[in-house]
Amino acid sequence: MRKITVITFVLFVLSSFFSVMADDVVYITTEEFRARVFDYKADKEWNYRGNKPCVIDFYTTWCGPCKRLAPIMEELSQKYCDQVVFYKADTERERELAYVFGINSIPQVLYIPVEGKPMMLKGLYPKEEIVKIIDDFLLK
């Protein structure tokens, strides 16, 4: 009987760990972006590859406003975990991706609905405005 209890506990801990990981913001590379979001080399017109809306935070590690945005995105990734995918793209590591999207100031956040064109916003927005964008633009 004790073995079953220990196994049950271990499975519970592992499932809790992986469910938390699944809800977090995902760091995305240029290659992953092309596979999961949009292959700008293969497609001329916007063609979103995901099955849920997504938010992509373009940032750098030294940017003050980016550091203030990070916990907001983490919190919202938990709130919307079943509805929206949250990504982060480091513009210094993913220079090609930053170039393709014309990232010239940070933070910039790309909001991508399942259908329709994406929307890019520059700067740090309050959490309440980001929630409104997600609810009104991505989840309509």
MIDOSE-1310 file (N, C-alpha, C; in nm, 2 decimals, decimal comma, always signed):
residues 140
mrki	+0,08/-0,12/+0,00/+0,00/+0,00/+0,00/+0,09/+0,13/+0,00; +0,20/+0,12/+0,07/+0,29/+0,24/+0,08/+0,35/+0,27/-0,06; +0,38/+0,17/-0,14/+0,44/+0,20/-0,27/+0,34/+0,28/-0,36; +0,22/+0,24/-0,35/+0,12/+0,31/-0,43/+0,11/+0,46/-0,39
tvit	+0,11/+0,48/-0,26/+0,10/+0,62/-0,21/+0,22/+0,70/-0,26; +0,34/+0,65/-0,25/+0,46/+0,72/-0,30/+0,45/+0,74/-0,45; +0,41/+0,64/-0,53/+0,40/+0,66/-0,67/+0,30/+0,76/-0,70; +0,19/+0,76/-0,63/+0,08/+0,86/-0,66/+0,13/+1,00/-0,63
fvlf	+0,21/+1,01/-0,52/+0,26/+1,14/-0,48/+0,36/+1,19/-0,59; +0,45/+1,10/-0,63/+0,55/+1,14/-0,74/+0,48/+1,18/-0,86; +0,38/+1,11/-0,91/+0,30/+1,14/-1,03/+0,23/+1,28/-1,01; +0,18/+1,30/-0,89/+0,11/+1,43/-0,87/+0,21/+1,55/-0,88
vlss	+0,33/+1,53/-0,82/+0,43/+1,63/-0,82/+0,48/+1,66/-0,96; +0,50/+1,55/-1,04/+0,55/+1,56/-1,18/+0,44/+1,63/-1,26; +0,31/+1,59/-1,25/+0,21/+1,65/-1,33/+0,19/+1,80/-1,29; +0,21/+1,83/-1,16/+0,20/+1,98/-1,12/+0,32/+2,05/-1,19
ffsv	+0,43/+2,00/-1,18/+0,55/+2,06/-1,24/+0,53/+2,09/-1,39; +0,49/+1,99/-1,46/+0,47/+2,00/-1,61/+0,36/+2,09/-1,64; +0,25/+2,09/-1,56/+0,14/+2,19/-1,60/+0,18/+2,33/-1,57; +0,27/+2,36/-1,47/+0,32/+2,49/-1,45/+0,41/+2,53/-1,57
madd	+0,50/+2,44/-1,61/+0,59/+2,47/-1,72/+0,51/+2,50/-1,85; +0,40/+2,43/-1,87/+0,32/+2,44/-2,00/+0,26/+2,58/-2,00; +0,23/+2,64/-1,89/+0,16/+2,77/-1,88/+0,25/+2,89/-1,89; +0,38/+2,87/-1,88/+0,48/+2,98/-1,88/+0,50/+3,03/-2,02
vvyi	+0,56/+3,15/-2,02/+0,60/+3,21/-2,14/+0,71/+3,13/-2,21; +0,70/+3,11/-2,34/+0,80/+3,02/-2,41/+0,90/+3,11/-2,48; +1,03/+3,09/-2,46/+1,13/+3,16/-2,53/+1,14/+3,10/-2,67; +1,13/+3,18/-2,77/+1,12/+3,13/-2,91/+1,24/+3,17/-3,00
ttee	+1,29/+3,08/-3,07/+1,40/+3,12/-3,17/+1,34/+3,15/-3,30; +1,42/+3,20/-3,39/+1,37/+3,23/-3,53/+1,32/+3,11/-3,60; +1,39/+3,00/-3,58/+1,35/+2,87/-3,65/+1,22/+2,82/-3,59; +1,20/+2,83/-3,46/+1,08/+2,79/-3,40/+0,96/+2,89/-3,44
frar	+0,99/+3,01/-3,45/+0,89/+3,11/-3,50/+0,84/+3,07/-3,64; +0,93/+3,04/-3,72/+0,90/+3,00/-3,86/+0,81/+2,87/-3,86; +0,84/+2,78/-3,77/+0,77/+2,65/-3,76/+0,63/+2,67/-3,69; +0,62/+2,75/-3,59/+0,50/+2,76/-3,50/+0,41/+2,87/-3,54
vfdy	+0,47/+2,98/-3,59/+0,39/+3,11/-3,60/+0,37/+3,14/-3,75; +0,48/+3,17/-3,82/+0,47/+3,22/-3,96/+0,60/+3,20/-4,03; +0,60/+3,13/-4,14/+0,72/+3,10/-4,22/+0,73/+3,21/-4,32; +0,80/+3,32/-4,29/+0,81/+3,44/-4,38/+0,90/+3,41/-4,50
kadk	+0,97/+3,30/-4,50/+1,06/+3,27/-4,61/+0,97/+3,19/-4,72; +0,88/+3,11/-4,67/+0,80/+3,03/-4,76/+0,67/+3,10/-4,81; +0,61/+3,18/-4,72/+0,48/+3,25/-4,75/+0,50/+3,40/-4,77; +0,43/+3,45/-4,88/+0,44/+3,59/-4,91/+0,33/+3,66/-4,83
ewny	+0,21/+3,60/-4,81/+0,10/+3,66/-4,73/+0,10/+3,60/-4,59; +0,05/+3,67/-4,50/+0,04/+3,63/-4,36/-0,03/+3,50/-4,35; +0,02/+3,40/-4,29/-0,04/+3,27/-4,27/+0,00/+3,21/-4,14; -0,08/+3,24/-4,04/-0,05/+3,20/-3,90/-0,06/+3,04/-3,89
rgnk	+0,03/+2,98/-3,83/+0,04/+2,83/-3,82/-0,02/+2,78/-3,69; -0,05/+2,86/-3,60/-0,10/+2,82/-3,47/-0,24/+2,79/-3,46; -0,29/+2,72/-3,36/-0,43/+2,69/-3,34/-0,49/+2,77/-3,23; -0,41/+2,85/-3,16/-0,45/+2,94/-3,05/-0,39/+3,08/-3,09
pcvi	-0,46/+3,18/-3,05/-0,39/+3,31/-3,06/-0,26/+3,32/-2,98; -0,17/+3,41/-3,02/-0,05/+3,42/-2,94/-0,01/+3,56/-2,93; +0,08/+3,58/-2,83/+0,14/+3,71/-2,80/+0,29/+3,69/-2,80; +0,36/+3,77/-2,87/+0,51/+3,76/-2,88/+0,57/+3,89/-2,83
dfyt	+0,64/+3,88/-2,72/+0,71/+3,99/-2,65/+0,85/+4,00/-2,71; +0,88/+4,10/-2,79/+1,02/+4,12/-2,84/+1,09/+4,21/-2,73; +1,20/+4,16/-2,68/+1,27/+4,22/-2,57/+1,42/+4,20/-2,58; +1,49/+4,27/-2,49/+1,63/+4,24/-2,46/+1,65/+4,23/-2,31
twcg	+1,76/+4,17/-2,27/+1,78/+4,15/-2,13/+1,82/+4,27/-2,05; +1,87/+4,37/-2,12/+1,91/+4,50/-2,05/+1,81/+4,61/-2,05; +1,70/+4,59/-2,11/+1,59/+4,69/-2,13/+1,51/+4,70/-2,00; +1,50/+4,82/-1,94/+1,42/+4,84/-1,82/+1,27/+4,81/-1,84
pckr	+1,21/+4,88/-1,94/+1,07/+4,85/-1,96/+1,04/+4,70/-1,99; +1,13/+4,64/-2,06/+1,12/+4,49/-2,09/+1,11/+4,41/-1,96; +1,20/+4,45/-1,86/+1,20/+4,38/-1,73/+1,07/+4,41/-1,66; +1,01/+4,52/-1,67/+0,88/+4,55/-1,61/+0,77/+4,48/-1,67
lapi	+0,78/+4,45/-1,80/+0,67/+4,38/-1,88/+0,68/+4,23/-1,85; +0,79/+4,18/-1,83/+0,81/+4,03/-1,81/+0,72/+3,97/-1,70; +0,71/+4,02/-1,58/+0,62/+3,96/-1,49/+0,47/+3,97/-1,53; +0,43/+4,08/-1,60/+0,30/+4,09/-1,65/+0,27/+3,98/-1,75
meel	+0,36/+3,96/-1,84/+0,34/+3,85/-1,94/+0,33/+3,71/-1,87; +0,42/+3,69/-1,77/+0,41/+3,57/-1,70/+0,28/+3,55/-1,63; +0,23/+3,65/-1,56/+0,10/+3,64/-1,50/-0,01/+3,62/-1,60; -0,01/+3,69/-1,71/-0,12/+3,67/-1,81/-0,11/+3,53/-1,88
sqky	+0,02/+3,48/-1,89/+0,03/+3,34/-1,95/-0,04/+3,24/-1,86; -0,04/+3,26/-1,73/-0,11/+3,18/-1,63/-0,26/+3,19/-1,65; -0,30/+3,32/-1,66/-0,45/+3,35/-1,66/-0,51/+3,30/-1,79; -0,44/+3,31/-1,90/-0,49/+3,27/-2,03/-0,43/+3,14/-2,09
cdqv	-0,38/+3,05/-2,00/-0,31/+2,94/-2,04/-0,38/+2,84/-2,14; -0,51/+2,84/-2,13/-0,59/+2,75/-2,22/-0,63/+2,82/-2,35; -0,61/+2,95/-2,35/-0,66/+3,02/-2,47/-0,56/+3,09/-2,55; -0,45/+3,13/-2,50/-0,35/+3,21/-2,57/-0,21/+3,16/-2,54
vfyk	-0,12/+3,15/-2,64/+0,02/+3,11/-2,62/+0,10/+3,24/-2,61; +0,19/+3,24/-2,51/+0,28/+3,36/-2,49/+0,42/+3,32/-2,52; +0,48/+3,40/-2,61/+0,62/+3,38/-2,65/+0,71/+3,50/-2,61; +0,84/+3,48/-2,60/+0,93/+3,59/-2,58/+1,04/+3,57/-2,69
adte	+1,08/+3,67/-2,76/+1,19/+3,67/-2,85/+1,30/+3,77/-2,82; +1,42/+3,72/-2,79/+1,53/+3,81/-2,76/+1,58/+3,87/-2,88; +1,56/+4,00/-2,90/+1,60/+4,07/-3,03/+1,75/+4,07/-3,05; +1,83/+4,05/-2,95/+1,98/+4,05/-2,97/+2,02/+3,91/-3,01
rere	+1,95/+3,80/-2,97/+1,99/+3,67/-3,01/+1,92/+3,63/-3,15; +1,80/+3,68/-3,16/+1,72/+3,65/-3,28/+1,71/+3,77/-3,37; +1,83/+3,81/-3,42/+1,84/+3,93/-3,50/+1,76/+3,93/-3,63; +1,76/+3,81/-3,70/+1,69/+3,80/-3,82/+1,54/+3,82/-3,80
layv	+1,48/+3,77/-3,69/+1,34/+3,78/-3,66/+1,31/+3,93/-3,63; +1,40/+3,99/-3,55/+1,39/+4,13/-3,52/+1,39/+4,22/-3,65; +1,48/+4,19/-3,74/+1,49/+4,26/-3,87/+1,36/+4,24/-3,95; +1,31/+4,12/-3,96/+1,19/+4,09/-4,04/+1,07/+4,17/-3,99
fgin	+1,06/+4,19/-3,86/+0,95/+4,26/-3,80/+0,98/+4,41/-3,78; +1,10/+4,46/-3,82/+1,13/+4,60/-3,80/+1,13/+4,64/-3,66; +1,19/+4,56/-3,57/+1,19/+4,60/-3,43/+1,31/+4,70/-3,42; +1,27/+4,82/-3,39/+1,36/+4,93/-3,38/+1,36/+5,00/-3,24
sipq	+1,27/+4,95/-3,16/+1,26/+5,00/-3,02/+1,20/+4,88/-2,94; +1,23/+4,88/-2,81/+1,17/+4,77/-2,73/+1,12/+4,82/-2,60; +1,02/+4,76/-2,54/+0,96/+4,63/-2,59/+0,86/+4,66/-2,70; +0,84/+4,56/-2,78/+0,74/+4,56/-2,88/+0,67/+4,43/-2,87
vlyi	+0,54/+4,43/-2,88/+0,46/+4,31/-2,86/+0,37/+4,29/-2,98; +0,38/+4,17/-3,03/+0,30/+4,13/-3,15/+0,18/+4,04/-3,10; +0,06/+4,08/-3,13/-0,06/+4,01/-3,09/-0,11/+3,94/-3,22; -0,13/+3,81/-3,22/-0,16/+3,74/-3,33/-0,29/+3,66/-3,31
pveg	-0,40/+3,70/-3,38/-0,52/+3,62/-3,37/-0,51/+3,49/-3,46; -0,60/+3,40/-3,43/-0,60/+3,28/-3,51/-0,63/+3,31/-3,66; -0,72/+3,40/-3,68/-0,76/+3,45/-3,81/-0,75/+3,60/-3,82; -0,70/+3,64/-3,93/-0,68/+3,79/-3,95/-0,53/+3,83/-3,93
kpmm	-0,51/+3,95/-3,95/-0,37/+4,01/-3,94/-0,33/+4,04/-3,80; -0,20/+4,02/-3,77/-0,15/+4,05/-3,64/-0,14/+4,20/-3,61; -0,12/+4,24/-3,49/-0,11/+4,38/-3,45/+0,01/+4,40/-3,36; +0,10/+4,49/-3,40/+0,23/+4,52/-3,33/+0,21/+4,65/-3,25
lkgl	+0,24/+4,64/-3,12/+0,24/+4,77/-3,04/+0,38/+4,79/-2,98; +0,42/+4,91/-2,98/+0,55/+4,95/-2,92/+0,53/+5,01/-2,78; +0,63/+4,98/-2,70/+0,63/+5,04/-2,56/+0,56/+4,95/-2,46; +0,57/+5,00/-2,34/+0,52/+4,93/-2,22/+0,38/+4,97/-2,19
ypke	+0,29/+4,88/-2,20/+0,15/+4,91/-2,17/+0,11/+4,86/-2,03; +0,02/+4,93/-1,96/-0,03/+4,87/-1,83/-0,10/+4,74/-1,85; -0,09/+4,66/-1,75/-0,16/+4,52/-1,75/-0,30/+4,53/-1,80; -0,38/+4,63/-1,75/-0,52/+4,64/-1,78/-0,54/+4,66/-1,93
eivk	-0,45/+4,73/-2,00/-0,46/+4,75/-2,14/-0,43/+4,63/-2,22; -0,33/+4,56/-2,17/-0,29/+4,43/-2,23/-0,40/+4,33/-2,22; -0,47/+4,32/-2,11/-0,58/+4,23/-2,09/-0,69/+4,27/-2,19; -0,72/+4,40/-2,20/-0,82/+4,45/-2,29/-0,79/+4,41/-2,44
iidd	-0,66/+4,42/-2,48/-0,62/+4,38/-2,61/-0,64/+4,23/-2,63; -0,60/+4,15/-2,53/-0,62/+4,01/-2,55/-0,77/+3,97/-2,56; -0,85/+4,03/-2,47/-0,99/+4,00/-2,47/-1,06/+4,05/-2,60; -1,03/+4,17/-2,63/-1,11/+4,23/-2,75/-1,05/+4,20/-2,88
fllk	-0,92/+4,18/-2,90/-0,86/+4,16/-3,03/-0,83/+4,01/-3,05; -0,78/+3,94/-2,95/-0,74/+3,80/-2,97/-0,86/+3,70/-2,95; -0,94/+3,73/-2,85/-1,04/+3,64/-2,81/-1,18/+3,68/-2,85; -1,20/+3,80/-2,90/-1,33/+3,85/-2,94/-1,45/+3,77/-2,90
